[in-house]
């Protein structure tokens, strides 16, 4: 249980680190050269180095071995960061709704999958920006400054994400997974295990995304029915209605400024 919570908190810590703008340290040439002068054979940028070695541990301090293990664990968490980003942020709802919108328009592969995923990713960063700022201010920056230990950093990184997930999770979904886990009824939110909260949050996000997708389908479905009725009345039964209705769908979507409405409604739904 504790290992799972630390794994999740480590992912939160990694996401907070990704939200910080990286900086580079410029190295100055030795030998009294003037500032800004080019030094042959030098790129002018100092890059960090990392080396792992597995050899004879005799004579080494236990602290050195623990440090290597921690680095390996952080690299493992970094490989799980995409899954953490998908399952514990607003990405799930956004990408499902945008996929429904494309199907409702009937534009096949337009916008392409790469564009939908990219837009969903950046919208997720926009929605999660306040949460990432809290993680950075309360966990990443104090930990980098050696003001708090690793355990406290994990706890501080996990708290903002749990608060976000609780705000978007339905009580019925949370009760379902609590009953399935056979855990005692928690007295408050702090007693709810993270491994119960995550599937409850994802289930709630899927339900909300399908509800929004249904509302998006309705106007385009009505337009398809009108076009099909007109074609049938004209005796043009062999002509697929989707071919005729597609330009009208695009025209309707452009006239109502559909992208602004959909994106704005998605972002506001997390408020």
Wavefront OBJ file of the C-alpha trace (Angstrom):
o trace
v 0.000 0.000 0.000
v 2.731 2.441 1.000
v 4.821 1.434 -2.014
v 1.900 2.185 -4.349
v 1.321 5.600 -2.789
v 5.014 6.408 -3.111
v 4.976 5.298 -6.759
v 2.051 7.593 -7.511
v 3.608 10.448 -5.580
v 6.849 9.918 -7.468
v 4.920 10.300 -10.702
v 3.408 13.526 -9.390
v 6.901 14.734 -8.531
v 8.109 13.911 -12.053
v 5.150 15.758 -13.599
v 5.960 18.756 -11.446
v 9.548 18.663 -12.649
v 8.348 18.543 -16.264
v 6.253 21.655 -15.638
v 9.335 23.686 -14.667
v 11.155 25.428 -17.497
v 14.639 23.922 -17.763
v 17.623 26.249 -17.586
v 21.102 25.794 -18.993
v 24.344 26.903 -17.324
v 26.756 28.614 -19.675
v 30.425 27.863 -19.022
v 32.968 30.641 -19.436
v 36.324 29.952 -21.024
v 39.400 29.901 -18.828
v 42.539 31.890 -19.570
v 41.281 35.455 -19.245
v 39.385 35.564 -22.547
v 36.841 38.326 -22.924
v 33.134 37.569 -22.316
v 31.253 36.188 -25.286
v 34.431 35.030 -27.100
v 34.285 31.662 -28.836
v 36.534 28.934 -27.499
v 37.450 26.229 -30.051
v 36.467 22.741 -29.021
v 33.963 23.968 -26.446
v 30.191 24.133 -26.894
v 29.826 26.681 -24.100
v 27.091 24.691 -22.314
v 27.631 22.517 -19.255
v 25.495 19.371 -19.302
v 24.871 17.134 -16.283
v 26.300 13.622 -16.343
v 24.906 10.436 -14.841
v 26.677 7.113 -14.513
v 25.493 3.864 -12.974
v 27.891 1.051 -12.115
v 27.255 -2.350 -10.600
v 30.410 -3.780 -9.151
v 31.792 -5.089 -5.934
v 29.885 -3.471 -3.056
v 32.502 -4.292 -0.460
v 33.823 -1.197 1.215
v 30.983 1.005 -0.036
v 28.754 2.937 2.301
v 25.108 1.882 2.558
v 24.101 5.447 1.658
v 25.802 5.099 -1.741
v 23.835 1.949 -2.579
v 20.564 3.560 -1.471
v 21.254 6.554 -3.726
v 21.703 4.285 -6.754
v 18.470 2.448 -5.952
v 16.612 5.744 -5.662
v 17.891 6.844 -9.074
v 16.720 3.558 -10.615
v 13.314 3.984 -9.009
v 12.999 7.541 -10.338
v 13.883 6.345 -13.855
v 11.196 3.680 -13.530
v 8.632 6.264 -12.461
v 9.688 8.472 -15.388
v 8.847 5.633 -17.781
v 5.383 5.442 -16.172
v 4.825 9.197 -16.435
v 2.707 8.966 -19.644
v 0.302 6.524 -17.974
v 0.129 8.743 -14.884
v -0.556 11.766 -17.083
v -3.414 9.958 -18.865
v -5.057 8.394 -15.834
v -4.685 11.085 -13.183
v -5.321 14.282 -15.141
v -7.985 15.801 -17.388
v -6.565 14.086 -20.485
v -9.079 11.206 -20.508
v -12.190 13.384 -20.718
v -10.730 15.738 -23.305
v -9.435 13.116 -25.736
v -12.668 11.070 -25.587
v -14.854 14.134 -26.234
v -12.715 15.271 -29.177
v -12.881 11.757 -30.641
v -16.680 11.806 -30.332
v -16.756 15.193 -32.043
v -14.805 13.875 -35.022
v -17.141 10.898 -35.362
v -20.212 13.136 -35.091
v -18.910 15.350 -37.883
v -18.256 12.281 -40.007
v -14.910 13.579 -41.258
v -13.237 10.144 -40.936
v -9.564 10.857 -40.070
v -9.767 14.632 -40.046
v -8.472 16.020 -37.685
v -5.893 13.208 -37.521
v -5.245 11.238 -34.351
v -1.911 12.962 -33.755
v -3.577 16.381 -33.771
v -6.379 15.278 -31.428
v -3.918 13.750 -28.960
v -1.656 16.808 -29.156
v -4.524 19.233 -28.578
v -5.787 17.089 -25.703
v -2.318 17.061 -24.182
v -1.889 20.837 -24.246
v -5.432 21.413 -22.994
v -4.650 19.012 -20.160
v -1.559 21.031 -19.245
v -3.709 24.185 -19.325
v -6.352 22.663 -17.042
v -3.787 21.106 -14.707
v -1.555 24.208 -14.531
v -2.775 25.269 -11.033
v -2.235 21.729 -9.736
v 1.243 21.501 -11.273
v 2.139 24.881 -9.767
v 1.184 23.602 -6.327
v 3.288 20.482 -6.845
v 6.224 22.605 -7.981
v 5.946 25.117 -5.123
v 5.256 22.657 -2.291
v 7.229 19.631 -3.400
v 9.711 19.989 -6.259
v 11.360 23.301 -5.408
v 11.743 22.627 -1.630
v 13.079 19.157 -2.383
v 15.625 20.494 -4.883
v 16.663 23.098 -2.313
v 17.064 20.306 0.281
v 14.533 21.941 2.589
v 12.371 18.802 2.874
v 13.123 15.101 2.705
v 11.967 12.690 0.016
v 8.998 11.347 1.982
v 7.618 14.827 2.617
v 8.123 15.726 -1.039
v 6.114 12.670 -2.106
v 3.284 13.537 0.255
v 3.219 17.178 -0.864
v 3.197 16.120 -4.529
v 0.384 13.624 -4.046
v -1.982 15.968 -2.184
v -2.835 18.402 -5.049
v -3.534 15.580 -7.503
v -5.776 13.807 -5.004
v -7.684 17.044 -4.442
v -8.198 17.447 -8.202
v -9.373 13.856 -8.625
v -11.763 14.093 -5.687
v -13.358 17.203 -7.228
v -14.122 15.280 -10.450
v -15.065 11.890 -8.960
v -18.680 10.880 -8.379
v -19.612 9.475 -5.001
v -21.268 6.413 -6.577
v -18.070 5.461 -8.403
v -16.018 5.965 -5.254
v -18.447 3.848 -3.219
v -18.305 1.122 -5.875
v -14.541 0.702 -5.721
v -14.497 1.024 -1.944
v -16.948 -1.874 -1.748
v -14.948 -3.895 -4.277
v -11.734 -3.333 -2.337
v -13.483 -4.422 0.895
v -11.803 -1.577 2.714
v -13.478 -0.159 5.840
v -15.593 2.913 5.222
v -13.267 5.934 5.430
v -14.088 8.719 7.839
v -12.877 11.431 5.437
v -11.143 11.905 2.105
v -7.690 11.523 3.604
v -8.525 7.913 4.535
v -9.414 6.945 0.946
v -6.529 4.932 -0.560
v -5.032 6.276 -3.768
v -5.390 2.922 -5.518
v -9.159 3.202 -4.941
v -9.364 6.854 -5.948
v -7.656 6.465 -9.341
v -10.075 3.921 -10.942
v -13.016 5.834 -9.444
v -11.746 9.030 -11.051
v -11.188 7.384 -14.449
v -14.672 5.822 -14.402
v -16.239 9.182 -13.587
v -14.255 10.859 -16.350
v -15.438 8.289 -18.908
v -19.062 8.753 -17.882
v -18.798 12.537 -18.128
v -17.058 12.294 -21.508
v -19.800 10.020 -22.895
v -22.487 12.415 -21.659
v -20.799 15.323 -23.433
v -20.332 13.186 -26.539
v -24.061 12.383 -26.603
v -24.903 16.095 -26.489
v -22.481 16.733 -29.359
v -24.036 14.001 -31.490
v -27.626 15.340 -31.284
v -27.469 18.361 -33.672
v -25.490 16.438 -36.283
v -27.837 13.454 -35.990
v -30.832 15.725 -36.627
v -29.076 17.151 -39.675
v -28.390 13.634 -41.008
v -32.071 12.709 -40.592
v -33.214 15.852 -42.421
v -30.860 15.212 -45.338
v -31.879 11.547 -45.520
v -35.591 12.493 -45.556
v -35.070 15.056 -48.331
v -33.110 12.578 -50.468
v -35.748 9.916 -49.974
v -38.504 12.380 -50.945
v -36.587 13.238 -54.123
v -36.203 9.549 -54.964
v -32.403 9.631 -54.660
v -32.176 6.499 -52.532
v -28.878 5.316 -53.996
v -27.020 8.462 -52.930
v -25.452 8.100 -49.429
v -26.860 10.812 -47.128
v -23.488 11.176 -45.388
v -21.920 12.620 -48.547
v -24.565 15.350 -48.776
v -24.805 16.103 -45.064
v -21.039 16.461 -44.500
v -20.724 19.970 -46.067
v -23.767 21.133 -44.103
v -22.265 19.760 -40.882
v -19.021 21.610 -41.514
v -20.910 24.786 -42.384
v -22.995 24.547 -39.199
v -19.914 23.852 -37.091
v -18.050 26.845 -38.547
v -21.008 29.238 -38.249
v -21.491 28.543 -34.533
v -17.701 28.683 -33.926
v -17.737 25.062 -32.817
v -14.122 24.730 -31.731
v -14.401 27.650 -29.341
v -17.628 26.268 -27.894
v -16.309 22.736 -27.471
v -12.901 23.692 -26.066
v -14.386 26.358 -23.800
v -17.050 23.988 -22.471
v -14.450 21.281 -21.846
v -12.195 23.587 -19.859
v -15.116 25.020 -17.884
v -16.366 21.521 -17.043
v -13.361 21.108 -14.732
v -14.206 24.255 -12.779
l 1 2 3 4 5 6 7 8 9 10 11 12 13 14 15 16 17 18 19 20 21 22 23 24 25 26 27 28 29 30 31 32 33 34 35 36 37 38 39 40 41 42 43 44 45 46 47 48 49 50 51 52 53 54 55 56 57 58 59 60 61 62 63 64 65 66 67 68 69 70 71 72 73 74 75 76 77 78 79 80 81 82 83 84 85 86 87 88 89 90 91 92 93 94 95 96 97 98 99 100 101 102 103 104 105 106 107 108 109 110 111 112 113 114 115 116 117 118 119 120 121 122 123 124 125 126 127 128 129 130 131 132 133 134 135 136 137 138 139 140 141 142 143 144 145 146 147 148 149 150 151 152 153 154 155 156 157 158 159 160 161 162 163 164 165 166 167 168 169 170 171 172 173 174 175 176 177 178 179 180 181 182 183 184 185 186 187 188 189 190 191 192 193 194 195 196 197 198 199 200 201 202 203 204 205 206 207 208 209 210 211 212 213 214 215 216 217 218 219 220 221 222 223 224 225 226 227 228 229 230 231 232 233 234 235 236 237 238 239 240 241 242 243 244 245 246 247 248 249 250 251 252 253 254 255 256 257 258 259 260 261 262 263 264 265 266 267 268 269 270 271
